[in-house]
Amino acid sequence: MPTCGRDGYGRSVLRSEALVLRAFCVWTVYVWATRIWNIWGDDTRGAGFKAVHTVLAVISVAFAVAVWLVVRRLRTRATAVSAEHG
């Protein structure tokens, strides 16, 4: 439900948009967890390779968590606004 708020965001995140963003977050965590598990279990990879990819994984997962939290906050706000209006 699009809404114009006083907070400066033009509208809230639609439920379908939130689902796509949340699916992206879950997929990112799954891919990096699997990838890191495989990298750390591979004895042919050097410590530098493992360290770099672990840092990349942590950054990517942190972004996924941040997106999840933003979507949750915007969806909560949209639900509260729609409850106020009817």
N, C-alpha and C positions, 0 to 999 in steps of 0.2 A: 504494500500500500504506500504509494508515494506521498510524502509529506514535506512541507517546507517548515523548517524549524528556526528557532531563534539562535541556534548554535552555529549557523553559518554553513552547514552541510546542505546542499540543495534538497536532498530527499534521503529517506532511509534505504537500507539494503533490503531488497525484496527477498522473500523466502527462497525462491528458486536461485537467486544470485548467492545467497548465503550457503545454500547446499553445494553449489559449484565450488565456492571458496573453501568450504570445509572439506570437501572431497579432495581438493588440491592439498590441503594441509595433511590429511591422513595419508595420501599417496606419498608426499614428500618424506614424512617420517618413516613409512614402510620401506621406501626405496633406500634411504640412507641407512636405516638399521640393517637391512639385508646386505647392502654394499660394505658397510664397515665390518660386519661379522665376517664376510668373505675375505676382505682385505687383511684383517688381523689374523685370520686363520691360514693365510698364504705365506709360507716360509720363503718363497722366492722374491717377495717384496721387501725392499729396504726400509729402514726406520724413517728416513726422510719422506718416502712415499706415503707410509702409514700416517705420519704426523700431519702432512699436508691434507690428506683426505679426511682425517679425523677433524681437523679445523674446519674444512669445508662442510662436513656433516653437521657440526655443532652450529655453524652460522646458518645453514639452511633450515635446520630444525628450529632454531630460535626465531627465524622469520616466520615459519609456519605457525608457531605458537603465538607470535604477535598478531598475525592475521586472524587466527581463531579468536583471540581475545577481543580484537576490534569488531569483528563480525558479531560476536556475542553481545558486546555493549550496544552496537547499533540496532540489533534485533530486539534487545530488551527495551531500548528507548522507543522503537517503533510500536512495540506491543503496548507500552504504557500510554503512548499518544493515542493509539486506536481505542484503548479502553476508556480514555477520557472523553473521546468524541462519540462514544456510542456503543 
